[in-house]
């Protein structure tokens, strides 16, 4: 089993920054890709960014150039640095870890005011 605990969400004004963290525990040796999805009210859950154990990254077009995903394997933690935030970035952000299936964190709310 893999457990994921997120932190770092909150309320910020447009143009501001936040950093999300996700700490993994449990069967962490089996985790390859980690990343973040987000879900706004009434919308589907969409991929924001991902990073493999070797450091290869992938971003949604809507966040490229503004968000940066990173991973500290020694701390079993993945980060999402979010800059130049926009009201449309408002959502619940979910950390995930991929083994033979998806493992999810509990979600953290990010609200960007205009």
Secondary structure, 3 states (H helix, E strand, C coil): CEEEEEECCEEEECCCCEEEEEEEEECHHHCCCEEEEEECCCCCCEEEEEECCCCCEEECHHHCCCEEEEEECCCCEEEEEECCCCHHHCEEEEEEEECCCEEECCCEEEEEEC
